[in-house]
Every structure is written in C-alpha cells, then in structure tokens.
C-alpha cells in the first residue's frame, strides 16, 4: 500500500498529531541522530494509520495519580479515550451523577497501578480490565463492552498501599493484591515504630472474581513479615496455581529507607500456592482480622514460601510457558531467572535455608537457572512470541535507560536499545498471557532531561516510546506523550474487543426511565421533588422546572436515542454539575435547590446543528410556591 509520503517527510524531525517520529539509533542528549530519507519513510509507514483505517491494537495505560486509564491505539500511538476510574471527570460526567458518585465513595482521587485484562485459559479474553488504587487500597473493574467503570471494591481490609496488584490468574479466578506498606493489624491498631520488625505485618491476597458478572469480592489473605511488596505475577500452564511477588526491605528497617533497606545483599521473592490458600479458607484454617479471613502461613504449611533474590527486586514476571520466573534486581545489575520445576523439587525435598516468621526460605541455588547481566537499575521484563525477553534498565545509557533483549533458555543477550528518558515499565501485546505478540514494544518512561518535546514548564509530560521488535534488532519508531504518571500497560489485539455503540433500550432496567417526551413529569412529595426527563436531539423534556428554595431535587434523565455517537450532556449554571448520558442510558442527578433565581440548564455534548437550542431553565422560588411544568 502506498501513501503520500510528501506530507510525512517535510521535516527531518517529523511532527504528527499525537507525537514525534523518532529515528532509530542510540544517542545521548548532546548527540544528534543520523537522519536519512529512507529511515524517515520507513518509520512513518509503520506508525501512520490513514483516515478510514483502524489501529491493530488497544493499549490500556494506568495513569497513576491522575486516577484514570488512558486508551491508545497502536501503532498510531493516538489517545482514543480516557476512562475515569478513581477521579471525577467532567468530560464524561463521571463522579457527578448519583451512581458514579456513590461508587467513588467520597474519594476524589486514586493512584492507579498495573491494569490487568481478564483471562480465559491463560489468554486475554477482552471482557474486563482491572486496576488498583495504591492510595486508598481499592480495586476497580472496567467493562470493556462499554469502556466504563462498573465496580470499585474497597478500601480493602488489612492492606496498606495496594501497589502490586491487580494481576489476573489464568481464568480470572483471582486478582493479586498486596501491601506496599506494612502496618499493625487490624487497621487502626497503634504500635511504636521501634517494634516494626515484630509487630507490623504485610498482606498478600487474592480478590475473587465472579466468572459471569466480573463482580469482585474478598477471597483469601495471607499474613506476611513486614517486607515491602513491589510487584506481582501469576503463573501460567504448569505454574497456574501459584502467585509471585517481588519484595524489598528484608532488613525490616525503618527510617531513611534508601539507606536502611539497602544493607542486605539479598531480598525475597514471595511465593503463594493460591489453590492451597483457597483450600485453607474452605477448611477454616484462618483468623478473622479486620473483617477478612487471614491465613497465618506458619500455621498452614504449603501455602507460602520465600526465595532469596538479588538486591531490591522491582519487577517480577512469568514466562509465557509458565516455566520461568524472572526477577530483576533494582540495586543489582542482573535479572535472576528461577525455574518453576526446580522450585517444586526444592519444596518437595524441603531444601530450605531457614525461615522468615515460620515461612520456609527456599535454597536459591537449587532453583536459579540464570543471572542475566542486563545492567544497573534493572526493572521489568516482557516477552514476545519468538522466545525472547525484554528487560528495562533505569541506570544504564546516556539518555537515561536501556531495553535489553535476551533469549529464554540460552540466556544470551542479543540486543540493547537506548531510550531517551528514564525508563520504567514495558508493554508487549499479550506478554502477560500464554500467547504474546511480537510486533511492537512500548516503553513507559519516567523522567526526561533531554528536551525531546516542546517545553511545557517545570512538570514535563511522560513519554511513551513505540519500538519495533519484529526483527533481530529493536528500532525506535515514535515518541508520544501522556499525562502523569504511567504505571504499566497491557496491549490486546483490537479484534478481541467488541464494544457496543449504544445501550439497547431492552437492557435498560431502570424503573425510573421514560422513553417518550410526553411522559416527562415532575412529582412533588413534600420537600422532595422528582423529575422524569428525556434527552433527545435537540431538546429536554421537561425544559422548564420550577421548584422551591431548599427542595431536594432528584432527576432521572434518559437519553432515548438509539444510534451511535448521540450522547447528551446535562449541566445547570452554577450548580457544579456535568452529567453525560449515553444513548439508551438513564442517569440520576441529585441536588438541593440552594438559592432563589433562574438557572439555565443545557446540553454540554455537541449533538446536532441545533445543539445550542438544547436548553431549559431551573426556576427556584422562595417560600412554598406552586410548581409548574412546561
């Protein structure tokens, strides 16, 4: 297929709508890349998705303390939509209608980490996306049928800093969850910090998922020593019944942690047989702590183990075949590879070197099969479909970090690529499943000092870099930018998702919904006023609402459209309200008519050439005047 390259090659540094084409090469901020016309054209062709064509992949990014999820298309790197999860978002009305406001539970922000797509038989099934809130210890479920947040569970009992979540097991039986911070249990207990090593505890947990509805609930919890948990991974195939976490602070230290937690040469990988944990709960081998069923692993042998691993591990990932666990050391220049089969043998032979609070410490020399010398500051690993692994390193390279490509089984490093920012997570399509893809890798970068974008002030945008991994050598293709702060992503082929274009009328079970403007009405019961409203191109019915000052007003607004892209918004001047109603949907709005006057309301979403005419008035009258409808 040929496209008009003239428009794409006007400048040596091509600028497109979503970002900048980057020419392959390894260079620091003081060096200039060698630019050739063929390089530009090749990169442009790989990333340009012309009008009328669709991206091949969806990428879901956890946007950290923004509290939302960004959805990008690959290879274009265009932002398609923002999904609000833990933060009110006026653009879609999230957090302003009664339903989403109640789901947020009074919180106005969250710190999103580690999106996880639901799985069936170890492969992404495209049903749900789960994310975690480190700040408020919650987990959320997004329905990928309509890209809307449908459930927020939490705050979770006993867990403090739910960072290393929410990774799905092979059939989404559970989502992993774990404490970043150890505290005295249950929550609300006070213990002196001097007693941290003995009286503070961590928790690892499985959040149960209903296989039909996706509804989340508390599953099992396992008490741990006061390590700090960083990242998690679920097994696949032979290891599918197991869960793995990276931990640091084997010192059980407090104070200035950058110094006090870096004394030991080894930290731990924490391992749980979740099938054994599930059975322990069924057999009643637990204690009720903070309203949750908690297993003490020293009293239930076979549930948990720890494996010493090189200093301050950050990421942890399981290979697609489920045979290897890869654990890079943040303060060590290596990625350690453990064999799952050898781990089972060590457990069977009781090849232990000691214990941590009664939890057996496995002999790492009996389990370790390789140490890959990836470089300092090694962080996270992803896998392709050709048997290669890709590990990010934060501390190596002139521009701030590298990606190291190495071969599973031979453990040979075959390529390194310089990135121009301090790198963090990586994402490859399907990498956390049994069957990853092999076209593209996205680097989710942190800080950047070399000014590879327009200056936007002191706080810089975060960088997403698209990398071609289809050949032996990695090639950097494209820079795009995103809101702070990116925390992992998962990528799924677009053909695995089938989002709806409107809500079918038959699926609307809201008993307050009306479907014809002639049925619009206002009902008063003392100081409570209910408004039954329709929204349709290009009017509201009723379009005049008269109430008394101090009335509590509840509005049930139904968008009666049954067509694509016919959303309607609803806002009342000076009432701090922005609600969006999708076609076929009913939203509930509650407010108190706080002061006398006339307050126009209007549609905030462009819906037709007569969009400006889609408006009405809220009339608030002092005293106990009568109410009228027009």
N, C-alpha and C positions, 0 to 999 in steps of 0.2 A: 504494500500500500504506500502511495506517495502522497505527501502533504507539501504545502507551500512552505519551504524552509526559509524563504527570503525573510518572512516576518519573524522567524525564530532566531535568525542569526545576524540581526542588525548590530549588536554589540558583542564584544568579546566576552563580557560578563552578562549573559542573557538574563533579563528580568521578566518573570511571568507573574500572573495574578497571585499565585499562592507562595512564591518564594523565588529562589535563585538557582539557576543551573550551576552545578559545581563540576569543574573539570577534574578527572581522575588524577591522582598523584599524592605524594606525601610531602608536605611542606609546612614550615613554621610560619609564624605571623610576619616575619621580616622577609620571607622569600615569596617570589611571585611564581605562580604556576605557568607552565608552558601551555599555551593555548593554540590549538590547531583547528582549522575549519572542520575536519573530519571528527575530532573529539566532540566539538560542539554539536554537530549534526547528530551524531550517534546518541549522545546523552539526551538531546531534545526529542528524538524519535522514541526513546524508551520511556520518557515520562509524560509526553504530550498526549492527552486524551481529547480528541477533537470534538466539537459540538455534535451531538447525536450519538456519540459512543459512550460507553459506560466503563468505569473502573473495574478492575478484575477482583479487587479485594476490599473488604471493610477492615479498618483498623480502629479499635476501641482503646483510648488512652485515659488512664486515671490522672486527672489534672490536679492532684494534691489538694492544697488548702483552698483552691477555688471552689471545691465541693461539687464539681461536675465532671462529666465524662465527655471527651471530645471524640467525634466520629470522623475519620478521614477516609478518603478514597485512595487506593493505590493502583497504579503508580503515580497518579497525578499529584498526590500529597495535598489535595484540596480539602479544607474543612467542610464537611457536609452538614453537620448539625451538632449542637451542644445539648447534651442530656443533663438537665439539673437533677441532682440526687439528694445532697445534704444541704443545699443552699437555695433560698428563694431566687427565682429567675423570672423577672417581669416579661421577658420576651415571649415566654410560653405560658405565663400566668401561674407558674409552679410556686406553691407556697402562699398563694393569695386566696384560692378557693378553699372551702371548708375541708374537703377531702385531703388535699395535699398538705394543708396547714396542720391537720391532726397527725398525719404521717410523720411530719418533721418533729413533732413532739415538743415544740417550744425552742428547739435549737435553730440557730440561723446560719450555721456553717458546719462543715465537716472536712476532714483531711483524708481524701480518697487515695487509697493504695491498691495496686495489684488487681486489676479486672480479671475475671475468670469466666469464660464461656462454658455453659453446661455441656456435659459429655454423655455420649451413649457408646458403650463398648470401646471406650478409650479415645473416641474422636469427637471433635466439636459437633454438636447437633443443632446449634443455632436457635435454641429455644429461649434461653435466658442468659443474662450477663449479671454476675455478682461482683460487688465491690465492698470494700471495708472502710470504716471511718476510724482512723487511729485516735483522733482527738476525743471522741465521745463513745468509743467502744461499741459501734453499731455495724451491722451488715445490711446491705440493700440488694434488692432484686429488681432488675430491669427486664421487662418483657420485650424481646426482640421482634415480636409481632407488630408492635406499635412504637418501640423505642421510648417507652415511658416507665418511670419508676413506679412499681406496684406495691412494694413492701419495704419497710425499714424495721429491722429487728434490733432491739436493744434500748438502752445500754446493756451489754451482756454482763451477767454476774461474774465476779471474780477476776475478770480480765481487765488489765490496765494498759492502755496503749495497744490497740488491736492492729498491729502493724503487719505482721507476717501472716496475712490472710489475703484473699479468700480462694484457695485453690481447690478445684473440684476433683473428687475421686472418679474412678473410671466410669461409673454410671451415675455420677452426681448423687451418690448416697449421702455424702457429707461434703461440707466445705471446711477447709482447715482454718483454724483461728488460734492465736497465741498472744501472750502478753509480751510487749516490748519491755515494760516496766514491772518489776516485782514489788509487791506491797504486802502488808499483813492481811490475812484473810480471816473473816469476810471483809468486804469493803466497809470502811468506817471504823475499823479497828486501829488503835494507836499503838505503835511500838517505837522505841527510840532507834534512831538511825544507827547507833552503835551496835544494835542487835540485828543488823541487816542479814548477816550470814546465816543466822539460825531461825529468825522469826519472820522473815519476809519470804514469800513464795511466788513462783510463777505458775501459769496455767497454759496448757495446750488443750485444744478442744476440737471436736467435730460438730458442726452445725448441721442438723438433719434437714434434708430437702424432700418434700413430698414429690414422688415421681410424676404425679398427674398435674398438680397445680403449681408446683415450684415453691409452695409455701415453706418458709424456713421455721425451724423450732430448735430448742436446745437439744443436743444429742448427748455426747459424753464429754467429760472433762477429766484431765489428768493433772494432778499436782506435781510441780517440778521444783528443783532447787532454784535459788534466786539468780539464775542466769538471765541474760537479756537476749530475747529471741528476735532474730532479724528477718528471716525469710523462710518460706516453706515450699514443699513439693510433694506431690502424690505419686505413688508408684503406678506402674503400668504392667500389663501382662503378668509375668511371674511375681512381680512386686506389688500388685494392685491392692492388696490388703494392708499396705504399710504407708505410713506418712513420715516425712523427714523435715527437720528444721535445722537451720544454722543458728548457733548461739555464740555469744561472746560473754566476757566477764566470768570466766571460770574462777577468777580470783574472789568472787563475791564481794567486790570492792565498792566503796562509795567515795565521795569527794570529787576531785578533779579527774573525771573518768578517762580522759585522753591519756593520762599517765597511769592511774591506778589499775586500769583494766588491760594494760599492755605489758604487764610484768611476766606473765606465764608464756612459755613458748608454744603451748597448745591450748586450744579451746575445745568445744564439743559440737558434734552433730547429735541432735536428739532424735531418737527413733521410736515410733509407736506402732504397734500392731493394732490397727483400729478395729479389726474383727475381734481381737481379744478384749479390747476395751468395751466394745458393744456387748459381748457376752458377759463381761463382769457387771455391767449395768443390769442386764437381764437377770443375773444370778444374785443381785442385791449386794454386791461387793463394792459398796460406795458409802460415802458420808454426805449428808446434806450440808452444804456450805453456801451461804448466801442465796439460798433458793435453788441451787443446782446440785446435781448428782456428781460428786467428785471422787475419782479413784485415787487412792494413795498407792503408787506403784510398788513401794517396798512391801506392801501387804498383799499385792496381787502380782506374783511373778509372771513374766512373759508378756506384760503389757508394754514396758518401756525399757530402752537401753540407751547408753551414750557411747559415742565413738570419738576419741581424741582426734583433732584435726589441726592443721597449721593455723597459725595465729589469726585471731579475729576474723573468722569466716563471715562473709557477707551474703552472697547468693548460695543457693543450692538447687540443683536441677537433676532430674532423672532422664536418662537417655530414652529415646522413643521405644526401644525394645524392652525397657524396664530392667536392664541388666546392670547398669552402672549409675552410681550417684556421684555427681561432680560438685566439689565444694571448693571454690576459690578462697584464698586467704587474703583478706583486705590488707593485713600488715605482713604478708608473706608474698614473695614473687611467684607463687605456684598455685596451680589448681590441682587439688588432690582428687583422685578417682578411686572410689570404693566399688568392689564387686558385691552385688546383692547376694549371689550364690555363696560367696565366701563368708558373707555376714551370717547367713543362715547356718553355715557349718560351724562358725565360731560360737554361735548361740547354742547349737546342739552339743558342742564339745565343752561348753562352759569355759571358753577361752577368755577369761576375764583378767583384768589387771587391778581390780579394786571395785569400789562403788562410790556413788555420789548420793548421799541420803538414802542408801539402800537400793539404788538403781545400778545394775551391773554396768561396768565400764569394759567395753569390748577391746580386745587387743588390736590396735590399728594395723600392726604389721601383718596380721593374719588376713586382713580384709583389703588393704590397699593394693592396687594393681599398677598405679602410675602416679607420678607427680609431673605435671606439665609446666615447664618453666615459661609461663606466659608473660611475666614481668611484674613490676611492683604495682600495688593497688588493684589487684585482680578482683572483679566484682561478680559479674553474671555470665551465664552461658546459655546459648540457644543452639538448636540442632536443625540441620537440613535433611533432605531426602536422599543424600548420597553418602551418608555415614560420617559427615564432618560436624565438628562442634566449633562454636564461635564464642570466645570469651572476651569481655571488655576489661580493659585495664585503665585505671584512673591516673596512675602516676608516671606513665611512660610516654615519651614522644614530645616533640617540640610544641605541638599545638594543644596539648592537654590530655591526650589519651590515645589508645590504640584499640583495634579489634584484632584478635589473634585467631586464626583459623588452624585447626588441628584435626587429626584423623582419629576417630574412635578405633580402638583395637591395636593400632600400631603406635599411637600416641605421638606421632610425628607432627611438628609444626610445619605447615605448608605455605602460610602467607601471613603478613601483617599489614594492616592499613591504618595510616594516621588519620585521626579525626581532629577537627579544629576547635573543639570545645572539650571541657572535662566531661567525659562520658559517664553514663550511669547504666540504665537498663538497655537491653537489646530486644528486638522482636522479629521473629520469622513466622510466616503463616503456619499455623498448626504445630509449632515447636513443642508445646506442652501436651501434645496428643501423641497417639501412636504413629500417625502418618503426617509428618511435617511437609511443607512445600520447600522449594529450592530456588525461587526466582529472586526474591528481594529480602534484604535485612534492613530494619530501621534502627538507627542509633538514637536513643532518647538521651539527650545531653543535658548537662547541668550548666555550670558557669562557662562563660566565654570571654576571653580577654583580647581577642584579635580583631574585633570590629568587623565581622563579616556581614553586617547588615546596617541599615540606616540607624543612626544614633537616635534613641528614643528616651534619653535621660538616664538617671543612675540605675534604675532597675531594668535589666536587659531581658528581652524575650528569651524563652528557652528554645533550643534548636532540635529539630528532627532532621536527620540526615538519611536519605534513601541511598542504599548501596546495592549494586548488582552483584549477586553471588552465584550466577548461573554458570560461570566459568571457573577455572582454577584460581585466577586472581580476582580479588574483590575490586570493584570500581565504584568510586563515589560519584553519584549522579546528581544529587539535588539537595538543597537546603530549604526547609520550610520552618516556620516558627509557630509557637503555641503559647498559650497562657501558662503562667507558673502554676504548679511545678509538676512536671511529668513524672509519674511513678508507674512504670511498666505499661505494657500494651499487649493485647492479643489481636491476631490478624486471622481472618477467616475468609475463604473464598465467597465472593458475592452470591454465587448461585446456591449457597447453603441457607440463605435468608430469603424469606418471602414476606416482607412487611405488607400490612394492609394499607389501602389508600383512603379508606373512611370506615367508620364503625357502622356495620349494618344495623338498621333500625331494630331488627328482630333480636339483636343481642343486648339492647338497652333495657335493663331490668329495673331501672329507677322508677319507682312508683309515682314520683313527682313529675315525671317527664310529660310534656304535652307536645303534640305533633301538628297542630293546626293553629294559626294565629287567632282564629275565632274562639279557641278555648282558653286564651290568655285571661287571667283573672288575678284579683288581689283579695285576699281573705284576712280579716282582722279578728283577733281573739285577744281582747283587752289591749295591752301594750305590745303584743306580738303581731307582726304583720308578715304574711307570706305572699310572695309574688311568683306567679307561674308565668314564665316568659318564653317566647320563641325568638330565635335569631335566624334570619334568612336574608339572603341578598335582596334588597338592601334596607331592611328595617327591623326594629324590635317591636314586639307586641307583648305588653302594652308599651307605648312610648312616652306616657306621662304617668308618673307615680306620685301620689300625694299622701304624705304621712304627717304624723305629729312629732314635734321635737321630743326626743327621749325614747321613741319607739325602737324596739329591736326588729330589724328587717331581715328576713331570710328570703333569698331569691333562688329559684330553681330555673336555670336558663338552659334551654335545649336548642342546639343547633340542628335544625331539621333538614339541612342539606344532605344529599346522598351522592356526592360527587367528590372527585379528587381536588385537593387544594382549595377548599371552600371553608376555611376556618374563619371564625369571627372572634373579635375581642370585645371585652366589656370593661369600661373604666368610667368612674364618676369623678368629676373635678374635685380636687382637694380631699379625696377620701382614701388616698394611699392604696389604690386597688388597681390591679391589672390582671384580668382573667382572660384566658383564651379557651374557647370551646371548639373542639374539632367536629367535623361533620358526623352527625349521629350521636353526639355525646351530650350528657347533661352535667353541668357543674353547679355546685351550691355555693352561694355567696352570703355571708352573714356580716352585718354591721349595725351599729346604733346610729340613728339619725341624731347627730350630736348638736347641731345648731340650726337655727331658723334660716331660711333662704331658699334660693333656687340654684340647683346644682346640675348642670348638663351632664348627661352620660352619652358615650359614643363608642363606636367600634374602632379598635386600635389596629386591626389587621386589614390591610387592603383587600377588598373582596369584589369590587366591581367599579365601573365608571361612576356609579352613584355612591361610592364609599363614604364621601363626606356627608351625604344625606342620611346615613345610618346613625341616628342620634335620637335623644329624647331628654326628658327633664325629670329630676327628682325634686319635688317641692316639699319643703319641710316647714310646717306651720306651727307657731307657738300655741300652747293651750290644747284643748281637746276638740279641735275642729273635725269636721267630717272629711272623708277621704274619697277621692274620685278616680275613675279610670277612663282613659281615652285611648 
